[in-house]
Amino acid sequence: MTDFTSVTDADGVAVITWDVKTKSMNVMSRESMAHLNDLIDAALADPAVKGIVITSGKDSFAGGMDLNTLAKIRDEGGDDPAQSLFDFTMAGHKMLRKIERAGMEPKTNKGGKPIAAALPGTALGIGLELPLACHRIFAADNPKARIGLPEILVGIFPGAGGTTRLVRKMGAMAASPLLLEGKLNDPKKAKALGVIDEVVPADELLSAAKAWVLSSPAIVKPWDEKGYKMPGGAPYHPAGFMTFVGASAMVNGQTQGVYPAAKALLSAVYEGALVPFDTALKIEARWFTHVLMNPSSSAMIRSLFINKEALEKGANRPAVPDQKVTKLGVLGAGMMGAGIAYVAANAGIEVVLIDATQEAAERGRAHSEAILDKGIARKKVTPEKKAQVLGRITATTDYAALQGCDLIVEAVFEDVGVKAEVTKNVQAVTGPDCIFATNTSTLPITELAKASTNPTNFIGIHFFSPVDKMNLVEIIKGEKTGEVAVAKALDFVRQIRKTPIVVNDARFFYANRCIIPYINEGIRMVAEGVAPALIENAAKLVGMPLGPLQLVDETSIDLGVKIAKATKAAMGDAYPDGAVDEVLFWMADQGRMGRKSKSGFYAYDEKGTRLGLWEGLAAKYPQAKDQPDLTTVQHRLLFAQVLEAVRALEDGVLTDIREGDVGAILGWGFAPWSGGPFSWLDMLGAPYAVERCDALTEAFGARFTAPALLREMAENGDGFYGRFAATPKAA
């Protein structure tokens, strides 16, 4: 079975069709690249072939390179993996350059056979880099299609000529959002930007491409013509100089210097713009290899592509029949319940949204309408789509409307008694066989399940706010939760196109267990006299999206107070965060509840815009004369999180380190460049991590004590992925 086939029609057009039979979307492998190369050679050598069209046998064109291929090639390199990766990359450049030159005479640019790309749908990564090497790109008028180069989002950059070609085609300024932000566009927008050349009706795609090929078109690329000048100017052109200075500032401002792929991409663009095209491709290949050899990129690819995809495909799903949700009941029409109702209805699921009053239920439904209206304003949603989604949501106070629901998600007030009452009311209508899920973020699932007549069908499904934007869903098993309930939760998360992790029941589950110590460490440092600006910037400089003080403002200080009081009541004398409470409770007493009150650790204007750190903080907690170094602050903030992740694995809350890494990045934004807590510890090495733990423990307290598992791994020279990847179990 081959991924590419070639058929030459009566007019002399060789149509090369890409169709990976074993996958829903085409991906490029080493074997398929070699086969494509052979087909191109054959078509160019065949005198009966007047031109070539490369297309897809699927509704989409391609999803990119199989990133597992890159890992294999690096491993096969033995003592010189960089050379192995560089040679593979240059082989790809050679093939695409062959397509681009198409048999033209090198000196005169005469001859050659026109080659067109015909994209029926989405074209990503090498799925766009291959068309960029063709002489004209046709795309079907498919508004659902996405065209772009998203490699930067998984820690690499377009290394199959996409970086060099896009910059030379569009200029560095126009190409930067596509390369540095991974922005994707529909075909019409891609054409308007100059990424592709033609948008045609889907039923005319192949015929339009063939007609162009047979029209004896000019096929020499601008950069192969004499006198070529880069759009917008090269680096030492007056206009280009300002572009590259601005790009450097933008990259460092957005990445804080912790994402190696962004810096490497910019270097490849800058250096490549100063030399001939073929030399620029070699420079791109060297920087691409440099990035692939960086442990950050390897970790990001593993977590954000390989592991994420495995979890979304049900890597830890119990072996039970399909549990697709057909009718969903959502209890509580507040922000969480309304958000859950929207994502379910948007995925095609019938939803019953219940609240205590009809007004509250309608308000929850209106949340979906507001999201859809924004989509219409941005031309991402049609009025017809809006009507369909809203038509799936029934807002009511009547529990009888829940008849026929196969999944209930409860999102009412965080109170055991309230949740117990709701559980009994629902089961009186649905019966014990309906799967019942609670959206609690803190209350123990096993305790809440006591109100159920069938605890095996009771589970936690913890969404993150805002539900429509946050991709992670944390599924929590109680002590009696059965496999069908787990499968139902996983299948539901797949239906709404989010990423699940499955954890066992324990205080704060996984995500909150790790993020609360991060917030607390930041607050604790305020009380110690560490400059708040140092705390916040140290966090951002190590890759956290928000500093701990800004994060607590966003989530609200009164919520922090509530969690602290509940935790202290549960832990008694073992409660470790009294120093944090001193600051947090004082802030609450001042009425500074965070962004929602327009006052918190930060000051805000009347519109709620953050103005800067609140000056009153320094008056209450004066800054110490001697401030800690940056690395110490960063290690306090990071180790506070990763040690809890290790303890969660030790305790059996986590049973798969893949879920620990993916959940950390998607759930609370843990330094994505690191690949997640376990990947970061593997980068450091267990011996050094333990050494840092011991130093932090001596300086700041027992909360930094190295877990027994980590100390044992340091003694044995183990890494988490070396030890747990094959058979991911709790220690």
C-alpha positions as a printed Julia matrix, in Angstrom:
731×3 Matrix{Float64}:
   0.0    0.0     0.0
   1.41   3.38   -1.02
   0.51   6.87    0.21
   0.95   8.46   -3.23
  -0.39   7.29   -6.59
   0.09   8.81  -10.05
  -2.22   8.67  -13.06
  -1.55  10.5   -16.33
  -4.69  11.55  -18.21
  -5.26  11.8   -21.96
  -4.17  15.44  -21.96
  -0.79  14.59  -20.51
  -1.39  15.81  -16.94
   0.04  13.53  -14.26
  -2.23  13.7   -11.22
  -0.35  12.63   -8.09
  -2.84  11.84   -5.32
  -1.89  11.73   -1.65
  -4.03   9.36    0.37
  -2.78   7.68    3.56
  -5.34   4.88    3.88
  -4.66   4.21    7.56
  -5.3    7.79    8.71
  -8.19  10.25    8.57
  -5.79  13.01    7.46
  -2.64  12.69    5.37
   0.68  12.94    7.19
   4.12  12.75    5.64
   6.45   9.92    6.61
   9.98   9.15    5.48
   8.68   6.34    3.26
   5.96   8.43    1.65
   8.44  11.26    0.99
  10.72   8.84   -0.85
   7.8    7.52   -2.89
   6.67  11.03   -3.83
  10.23  11.78   -4.93
  10.16   8.73   -7.24
   6.82   9.75   -8.76
   8.09  13.28   -9.41
  11.21  11.86  -11.08
   9.07   9.61  -13.28
   6.7   12.4   -14.31
   9.5   14.83  -15.12
  11.29  12.17  -17.2
   8.19  11.05  -19.11
   7.87  12.95  -22.43
   4.14  12.22  -22.46
   3.66  14.27  -19.29
   3.1   17.96  -19.95
   2.6   18.95  -16.3
   1.71  17.7   -12.84
  -1.09  18.29  -10.31
  -0.54  17.2    -6.71
  -3.78  16.71   -4.79
  -5.38  14.62   -2.06
  -7.79  11.71   -2.02
  -9.37  13.06    1.17
 -11.52  16.08    2.07
  -8.38  17.69    3.46
  -4.93  17.95    1.88
  -2.57  17.15    4.77
  -2.03  17.62    8.48
   1.76  17.86    8.3
   4.77  15.69    9.04
   4.51  12.6    11.21
   6.58  14.0    14.08
   7.39  10.5    15.28
   9.54  10.29   12.14
  11.83  13.04   13.42
  12.31  11.25   16.74
  13.21   8.01   14.94
  15.72   9.75   12.69
  17.37  11.42   15.67
  17.62   8.07   17.47
  19.03   6.37   14.38
  21.81   8.96   14.3
  23.6    7.21   17.14
  26.58   9.29   18.22
  25.77  12.03   15.68
  22.0   12.61   15.73
  22.37  16.18   14.47
  23.99  15.02   11.23
  21.22  12.46   10.76
  18.52  15.11   11.19
  20.33  17.6     8.97
  20.78  15.05    6.18
  17.09  14.1     6.33
  16.05  17.74    6.25
  18.31  18.49    3.3
  16.92  15.46    1.44
  13.47  17.0     1.85
  14.76  20.33    0.56
  16.28  18.58   -2.45
  12.97  16.94   -3.34
  10.95  20.15   -2.96
  13.56  22.11   -4.9
  13.22  19.51   -7.66
   9.48  20.25   -7.77
  10.16  23.97   -7.79
  12.72  23.81  -10.63
  10.66  21.15  -12.47
  13.39  20.34  -14.97
  14.24  23.94  -15.94
  17.67  24.64  -17.4
  19.74  26.08  -14.5
  21.27  29.05  -16.28
  18.46  30.15  -18.58
  15.38  29.03  -16.61
  14.02  27.61  -19.87
  11.88  24.5   -20.14
  10.43  22.75  -17.15
   6.97  21.3   -16.52
   4.34  23.3   -14.61
   3.33  21.77  -11.29
   0.18  22.84   -9.44
  -1.13  21.94   -6.0
  -4.87  21.36   -5.6
  -5.97  21.54   -1.98
  -9.47  20.21   -1.25
  -9.29  21.3     2.39
  -6.98  21.84    5.34
  -3.27  22.09    4.56
  -0.91  22.36    7.54
   2.84  22.16    8.05
   4.46  20.22    5.23
   0.95  20.07    3.81
   1.52  23.74    2.91
   5.3   23.59    2.44
   4.86  21.09   -0.41
   2.35  23.37   -2.24
   4.64  26.37   -1.66
   7.26  24.58   -3.76
   4.72  24.13   -6.56
   4.21  26.82   -9.2
   0.59  27.6    -8.39
  -1.64  26.72   -5.44
  -5.37  26.12   -5.96
  -7.67  25.65   -2.95
 -11.29  24.59   -2.83
 -13.71  27.21   -1.52
 -14.1   25.38    1.77
 -14.66  27.81    4.69
 -13.91  25.02    7.2
 -10.45  24.44    5.75
  -7.44  25.83    7.58
  -4.23  26.7     5.81
  -1.02  27.54    7.63
   2.21  26.6     9.34
   1.47  25.83   13.01
   4.82  24.18   13.84
   5.81  26.91   16.31
   2.95  25.78   18.56
   4.63  22.42   19.2
   8.13  23.78   19.71
   9.62  23.69   16.21
   9.35  25.86   13.1
   8.66  25.16    9.41
  11.8   23.36    8.33
  10.84  21.98    4.92
  11.36  25.27    3.13
   8.21  26.91    4.46
  10.13  29.52    6.42
  12.34  30.54    3.5
   9.66  30.41    0.8
   6.96  32.24    2.72
   9.3   35.09    3.65
  10.55  35.42    0.06
   6.99  35.27   -1.25
   5.36  37.7     1.2
   8.14  39.56    2.98
   9.2   39.15    6.61
   6.56  41.51    8.01
   3.58  39.83    6.32
   4.91  36.32    6.99
   5.65  36.85   10.7
   2.13  36.16   12.1
   1.96  32.95   10.06
   5.41  31.77   11.12
   5.84  33.13   14.64
   2.26  32.72   15.86
   1.19  29.75   13.74
  -1.93  31.6    12.57
  -4.24  29.56   10.36
  -6.59  31.0     7.76
  -9.46  29.84    5.6
  -8.73  29.67    1.85
 -10.12  33.1     0.98
  -8.1   34.79    3.71
  -5.02  32.8     2.72
  -5.43  34.04   -0.86
  -5.92  37.64    0.3
  -2.67  37.37    2.27
  -0.82  35.97   -0.73
  -0.18  32.52    0.74
  -2.1   30.69   -2.01
  -3.0   31.75   -5.53
  -6.54  30.65   -6.38
  -9.78  29.74   -4.6
 -12.25  27.81   -6.77
 -15.48  25.85   -6.23
 -14.73  22.41   -4.82
 -16.18  20.6    -7.85
 -13.9   22.62  -10.16
 -10.68  22.19   -8.15
  -8.97  19.52  -10.23
 -10.18  20.83  -13.57
  -8.97  24.37  -12.75
  -5.54  23.08  -11.75
  -5.28  20.94  -14.89
  -6.35  23.83  -17.12
  -3.65  26.04  -15.65
  -1.0   23.35  -16.1
  -1.97  23.03  -19.8
  -1.94  26.82  -20.41
   1.86  26.97  -20.89
   2.27  29.25  -17.85
   5.44  30.96  -16.67
   6.76  28.88  -13.8
  10.0   30.51  -12.65
   9.72  31.57   -9.0
  10.54  35.24   -8.3
  13.59  34.32   -6.2
  15.04  32.41   -9.14
  14.77  35.43  -11.43
  17.61  37.89  -11.85
  17.13  41.1    -9.9
  14.79  39.57   -7.29
  14.13  41.85   -4.3
  12.5   40.67   -1.12
   9.08  42.27   -0.46
   9.41  44.83    2.33
  13.18  44.85    2.05
  16.06  42.64    3.16
  17.76  43.24    6.55
  20.08  46.02    5.35
  17.46  47.77    3.25
  16.13  50.87    5.13
  12.6   49.46    5.35
  13.78  45.9     5.96
  16.1   47.04    8.73
  13.16  48.38   10.73
  11.18  45.2    10.07
  13.87  42.93   11.46
  14.56  45.15   14.47
  10.84  45.13   15.24
  10.57  41.38   14.72
  13.4   40.74   17.16
  11.73  42.93   19.77
   8.38  41.24   19.19
   9.79  37.72   19.48
  11.67  38.42   22.69
   8.73  40.35   24.13
   6.28  37.53   23.48
   8.5   34.57   24.33
  10.6   36.13   27.11
  13.5   34.25   25.57
  12.4   30.79   26.74
  11.16  29.32   23.44
  14.16  28.26   21.33
  12.12  27.67   18.16
  11.05  31.31   17.86
  14.6   32.6    18.16
  15.9   29.98   15.72
  13.2   30.82   13.2
  14.04  34.5    13.34
  17.74  33.69   12.89
  16.97  31.49    9.88
  14.89  34.27    8.31
  17.47  36.99    8.98
  20.49  35.01    7.79
  18.61  33.47    4.89
  17.56  36.88    3.6
  21.21  37.82    3.08
  22.18  34.92    0.79
  21.01  33.16   -2.39
  17.94  30.92   -2.12
  19.69  27.53   -2.03
  22.06  28.74    0.66
  19.06  30.05    2.61
  17.54  26.56    2.53
  20.75  25.14    4.01
  20.67  27.8     6.75
  17.04  26.92    7.47
  18.01  23.24    7.73
  20.83  24.01   10.17
  18.6   26.06   12.45
  15.85  23.44   12.18
  18.33  20.77   13.26
  19.5   23.03   16.07
  15.93  23.26   17.36
  15.29  19.53   17.03
  18.38  18.88   19.13
  17.15  21.19   21.89
  15.48  19.21   24.71
  12.76  21.87   24.92
  11.55  21.13   21.39
  11.66  17.37   21.98
   9.61  17.77   25.13
   7.07  20.09   23.47
   6.61  17.72   20.54
   6.14  14.8    22.91
   3.63  16.53   25.18
   1.74  18.83   22.81
   1.59  16.49   19.84
   2.31  12.84   20.58
   0.96  12.57   24.14
  -1.92  14.98   23.6
  -3.05  13.09   20.52
  -2.79   9.75   22.35
  -4.97  11.0    25.22
  -7.54  12.45   22.84
  -7.74   9.11   21.05
  -8.47   7.27   24.28
  -5.09   5.98   25.42
  -6.49   5.31   28.92
 -10.09   4.51   27.99
 -11.55   1.33   29.53
 -12.44  -1.43   27.07
 -16.23  -0.96   27.1
 -18.67  -0.29   24.22
 -19.11   3.18   22.71
 -20.58   5.65   25.2
 -21.35   8.57   22.88
 -23.61  11.15   24.54
 -26.92  11.81   22.79
 -28.7   13.98   25.38
 -26.97  15.97   28.11
 -28.45  17.47   31.24
 -26.64  20.44   32.79
 -27.61  21.53   36.3
 -26.77  25.1    37.15
 -26.81  27.84   34.51
 -24.02  29.98   35.97
 -20.81  30.66   34.04
 -19.58  27.05   34.25
 -22.92  25.39   33.52
 -23.69  27.81   30.7
 -20.24  27.21   29.21
 -20.68  23.42   29.37
 -24.08  23.72   27.7
 -22.57  25.79   24.89
 -19.65  23.47   24.05
 -21.98  20.45   24.08
 -24.63  22.07   21.89
 -21.94  23.36   19.56
 -20.74  19.77   19.17
 -24.23  18.64   18.12
 -25.5   17.3    21.46
 -29.04  18.0    22.7
 -28.82  19.88   26.04
 -31.25  20.49   28.88
 -30.03  23.43   30.98
 -31.67  23.64   34.41
 -31.6   26.31   37.09
 -33.74  27.28   40.08
 -35.56  30.03   38.15
 -36.53  30.31   34.51
 -34.82  33.69   34.37
 -31.51  32.15   35.49
 -31.87  29.27   33.02
 -32.56  31.69   30.14
 -29.6   33.77   31.19
 -27.43  30.67   30.89
 -28.76  30.01   27.38
 -28.07  33.64   26.5
 -24.4   32.97   27.27
 -24.31  30.67   24.23
 -26.06  33.29   22.14
 -23.45  35.9    23.1
 -20.59  33.6    22.09
 -22.27  32.82   18.77
 -22.95  36.5    18.1
 -19.23  37.22   18.55
 -18.52  34.44   16.09
 -20.92  35.99   13.58
 -19.27  39.4    14.02
 -15.9   37.77   13.23
 -17.43  35.85   10.3
 -16.57  32.53   11.92
 -20.21  31.56   12.56
 -23.23  31.8    10.26
 -26.74  32.82   11.42
 -27.87  29.32   10.43
 -25.23  27.76   12.68
 -26.31  30.02   15.55
 -29.92  28.93   15.16
 -28.91  25.26   15.11
 -26.82  25.5    18.28
 -29.39  27.5    20.24
 -32.09  25.11   19.04
 -30.29  22.29   20.85
 -30.45  24.03   24.26
 -33.63  23.8    26.33
 -33.56  26.21   29.28
 -35.95  25.19   32.04
 -36.58  24.67   35.75
 -38.38  21.36   35.18
 -36.36  18.28   36.18
 -38.77  16.13   34.16
 -37.07  17.48   31.02
 -34.05  15.36   31.97
 -35.84  12.17   30.95
 -33.8   10.46   28.26
 -30.5   12.06   29.27
 -27.58   9.61   29.21
 -25.2   12.03   30.97
 -25.79  14.66   33.63
 -23.21  17.32   34.49
 -23.9   19.14   37.74
 -22.41  22.62   38.09
 -24.23  24.06   41.09
 -22.88  25.86   44.18
 -19.78  24.27   45.78
 -21.59  22.86   48.81
 -21.88  19.16   49.68
 -25.48  19.53   50.88
 -26.65  21.43   47.81
 -24.99  18.95   45.49
 -26.49  16.0    47.38
 -30.0   17.42   47.04
 -29.55  18.02   43.32
 -28.19  14.49   42.83
 -31.27  12.93   44.45
 -33.66  15.14   42.49
 -32.04  14.16   39.21
 -31.93  10.46   39.9
 -35.62  10.5    40.75
 -36.16  11.36   37.08
 -33.32   9.66   35.22
 -32.88   6.53   37.31
 -29.61   5.03   38.58
 -28.28   3.93   35.16
 -27.72   7.48   33.9
 -24.12   8.61   34.35
 -23.94  11.52   36.81
 -20.93  13.87   36.76
 -20.08  16.73   39.09
 -18.05  19.7    37.89
 -16.56  20.38   41.31
 -13.0   21.65   41.42
 -12.3   20.9    45.09
 -14.9   18.64   46.78
 -14.03  14.93   47.07
 -15.85  12.81   44.47
 -16.13   9.82   46.8
 -17.92  11.96   49.39
 -20.3   13.47   46.83
 -21.06  10.02   45.41
 -22.66   9.01   48.73
 -25.77  10.91   47.66
 -26.09   8.69   44.57
 -28.13   5.52   44.43
 -25.42   4.05   42.18
 -21.89   5.33   43.01
 -20.42   3.27   40.16
 -22.1    5.71   37.76
 -20.89   8.82   39.63
 -17.8   10.66   38.38
 -16.11  14.05   38.39
 -15.76  16.07   35.18
 -13.83  19.22   36.02
 -13.93  21.91   33.34
 -11.66  24.94   33.4
 -12.93  28.49   32.94
 -13.79  29.84   30.43
 -15.16  26.53   29.22
 -15.35  27.47   25.54
 -11.65  28.43   25.43
  -9.89  26.07   27.85
  -8.95  22.79   26.18
  -8.35  20.58   29.24
 -10.98  18.53   31.06
 -10.01  16.71   34.26
 -11.95  13.47   34.82
 -11.9   12.27   38.42
 -12.67   8.72   39.52
 -14.19   8.2    42.98
 -13.45   5.06   44.96
 -16.48   3.27   43.45
 -16.58   4.85   39.99
 -17.0    2.16   37.34
 -15.46   1.72   33.91
 -18.62   2.68   32.03
 -18.71   6.05   33.78
 -15.06   6.66   32.89
 -15.67   5.7    29.27
 -18.77   7.93   29.12
 -16.78  10.89   30.43
 -13.93  10.27   27.98
 -16.25   9.85   25.01
 -18.1   13.05   25.96
 -14.83  14.99   26.13
 -13.88  13.64   22.71
 -17.27  14.73   21.32
 -16.75  18.31   22.49
 -13.2   18.24   21.05
 -11.26  18.79   24.25
  -8.34  16.95   25.84
  -9.02  14.68   28.84
  -6.86  13.49   31.69
  -8.11  10.86   34.14
  -7.06  11.07   37.79
  -8.05   9.43   41.04
  -9.89  11.19   43.86
  -7.85  13.28   46.31
  -7.93  16.82   47.72
  -7.75  19.32   44.83
  -7.38  16.41   42.35
  -4.36  17.17   40.11
  -4.51  20.62   38.52
  -5.52  22.62   41.6
  -3.19  20.54   43.75
  -0.27  21.88   41.69
  -1.38  25.44   40.89
  -2.34  26.44   44.44
   1.26  25.99   45.71
   2.43  28.23   42.83
   0.06  31.0    43.91
   0.91  30.47   47.56
   4.65  30.64   46.93
   4.23  34.0    45.23
   2.14  35.36   48.09
   4.56  33.94   50.66
   7.41  35.83   48.98
   5.44  39.08   49.23
   5.26  38.58   52.99
   9.03  37.94   53.05
   9.69  41.28   51.39
  10.54  40.01   47.92
   9.7   42.7    45.36
   6.32  41.86   43.77
   7.65  42.95   40.37
  10.52  40.45   40.73
   8.06  37.67   41.58
   5.81  38.4    38.62
   8.55  38.9    36.07
  10.51  35.88   37.27
   7.43  33.75   36.55
   6.99  35.18   33.06
  10.69  34.89   32.27
  10.51  31.17   32.99
   7.5   30.66   30.75
   4.46  30.95   33.03
   1.66  32.84   31.25
   0.72  34.78   34.4
   2.63  35.66   37.53
   1.15  34.19   40.74
  -0.16  37.57   41.96
  -1.9   38.32   38.69
  -3.32  34.79   38.65
  -4.88  35.14   42.1
  -6.35  38.49   41.01
  -7.9   36.81   37.97
  -9.36  33.9    39.94
 -10.43  36.25   42.81
  -8.93  36.7    46.24
 -12.12  35.81   48.09
 -12.08  32.41   46.37
  -8.52  31.96   47.66
  -9.73  32.83   51.17
 -12.56  30.32   50.9
 -10.23  27.54   49.73
  -7.71  28.38   52.49
 -10.39  28.21   55.21
 -11.77  24.91   53.92
  -8.28  23.4    53.63
  -7.32  24.52   57.13
 -10.51  23.05   58.55
  -9.74  19.72   56.89
  -6.02  19.58   57.76
  -6.05  21.05   61.26
  -2.6   21.44   62.81
  -0.94  20.04   59.66
  -2.05  23.08   57.65
   1.15  24.63   56.2
   0.08  27.96   54.74
  -0.5   30.34   57.64
   2.01  32.84   56.24
   0.05  32.93   52.99
  -3.25  33.45   54.79
  -1.87  36.48   56.6
  -1.46  38.28   53.27
  -4.53  36.88   51.58
  -6.93  37.56   54.46
  -5.54  41.08   54.9
  -6.17  41.78   51.21
  -9.74  40.51   51.57
 -10.26  42.68   54.67
  -9.22  45.69   52.55
 -11.97  44.77   50.08
  -9.38  44.02   47.41
 -10.88  40.92   45.8
  -9.01  40.99   42.52
  -9.99  42.03   39.03
 -13.72  41.6    39.68
 -13.56  44.35   42.35
 -11.06  46.35   40.26
  -8.6   46.11   43.14
  -6.23  43.39   44.21
  -2.49  42.83   44.11
  -2.74  45.02   41.03
  -4.41  48.39   40.62
  -7.12  48.77   37.95
  -8.95  51.61   36.27
 -12.73  51.94   36.15
 -12.92  49.68   33.11
 -11.01  46.92   34.9
  -7.79  47.47   32.93
  -4.71  46.44   34.9
  -2.52  49.5    35.63
   0.35  48.0    37.6
   1.13  46.48   40.98
  -0.75  48.14   43.85
   1.49  50.58   45.73
  -0.23  49.82   49.04
   1.33  46.36   49.04
   4.78  47.8    49.69
   3.47  49.88   52.59
   2.14  46.79   54.36
   4.95  44.44   53.32
   8.1   46.57   52.77
  10.59  45.24   50.27
  13.74  43.76   51.78
  17.01  45.54   51.11
  18.61  42.35   49.81
  16.55  40.72   47.06
  16.97  37.08   45.98
  18.52  36.26   42.62
  16.24  35.52   39.67
  16.96  31.79   39.53
  16.07  31.3    43.2
  12.69  32.97   42.71
  12.03  30.94   39.58
  12.99  27.67   41.21
  10.72  28.38   44.18
   7.81  28.99   41.82
   8.49  25.97   39.6
   9.46  23.43   42.26
   6.35  24.35   44.25
   4.38  22.94   41.31
   6.48  20.03   40.07
   6.98  18.48   43.5
   3.21  18.29   43.91
   3.02  16.6    40.5
   5.54  13.99   41.68
   3.62  13.51   44.94
   0.41  13.07   42.92
   2.15  10.27   41.0
   3.43   8.72   44.24
  -0.05   8.87   45.77
  -1.72   7.26   42.78
  -3.73  10.37   41.91
  -1.87  10.42   38.6
  -1.38   7.05   36.92
   0.17   8.3    33.68
   2.92  10.92   33.44
   1.65  11.87   29.99
  -1.51  13.13   31.64
   0.59  14.97   34.19
   2.53  16.86   31.52
  -0.34  17.55   29.11
  -2.67  18.49   31.96
  -0.18  20.96   33.4
   0.35  22.81   30.12
  -3.29  22.89   29.04
  -4.8   23.29   32.5
  -2.81  26.12   34.03
  -0.16  26.97   31.43
   2.83  25.36   33.12
   5.88  26.61   31.14
   4.96  25.03   27.78
   8.57  25.19   26.59
   9.42  22.57   29.22
   6.94  19.95   28.03
   5.39  19.83   31.52
   6.53  19.06   35.09
   7.9   15.56   34.43
   9.61  16.6    31.22
  11.2   19.54   33.03
  12.52  17.29   35.8
  13.94  14.97   33.14
  15.69  17.96   31.54
  17.22  18.92   34.87
  18.07  15.36   35.73
  16.89  13.79   38.98
  20.25  14.23   40.79
  20.31  18.0    40.17
  16.58  18.28   40.99
  17.17  16.62   44.36
  20.16  18.85   44.98
  18.0   21.92   44.37
  15.24  20.5    46.58
  17.68  20.04   49.43
  18.97  23.62   49.07
  15.43  25.06   48.88
  14.34  22.98   51.88
  17.2   24.25   53.98
  16.53  27.85   52.98
  12.73  27.98   52.84
  11.14  24.99   54.5
   9.92  21.42   54.33
   7.48  22.05   51.47
  10.47  21.65   49.13
  11.49  18.25   50.51
  12.28  15.91   47.63
   9.64  13.15   47.37
  10.96   9.66   47.99
  10.31   8.72   44.36
  12.44  11.57   43.05
  15.27  10.79   45.48
  15.2    7.14   44.5
  15.34   8.07   40.82
  18.33  10.32   41.49
  20.15   7.44   43.14
  19.38   5.09   40.24
  20.0    7.62   37.46
  16.42   7.24   36.2
  14.25   9.68   34.28
  10.46   9.81   34.41
   9.99   9.03   30.73
  12.66   6.36   30.86
  10.96   4.69   33.8
   7.24   5.3    33.34
   6.6    5.92   29.63
   6.32   2.27   28.62
   4.13   1.17   31.53
   2.77   4.37   33.09
   1.77   3.44   36.61
   1.94   5.17   39.94
   4.98   4.35   42.0
